[in-house]
Amino acid sequence: MLVLGKGQSNSFDAQVFATAPSFIRHNLLSYLNHKENYETLGSLFEHLADDYAVITYSQRLWGFFRELFHISMKTIFELFNIDDDFQSYLNALNEGITASKPIRGCET
């Protein structure tokens, strides 16, 4: 549930990097457990899982590209002195990509 040991890299540095967020999640759950007086960490985790959606790799990747498109279009519009608002183009691109879901997350 805390994604400990799910890293698939053979690099030691990558394994350490993948382990750190699991410990941060555990510490956060322990702190909230202490503050909210939950009986078990499982019930606290279930309570938080209902309110928090796990961001898949494809969503993070799309977020990176969306920001890249934003910076690129802003630079192009400034470079060529285009007065049109580029945000409408970004919104249309975002709607088209998120509606088609070309990349799907995977459990493994």
Secondary structure, 3 states (H helix, E strand, C coil): CCCCCCCCCCCHHHHHHHHHHHHHHHHHHHHHHHHHCCCCHHHHHHHHHHHCCCCCHHHHHHHHHHHHHHHHHHHHHHHCCCCCCCHHHHHHHHHHHHHHCCCCCCCC
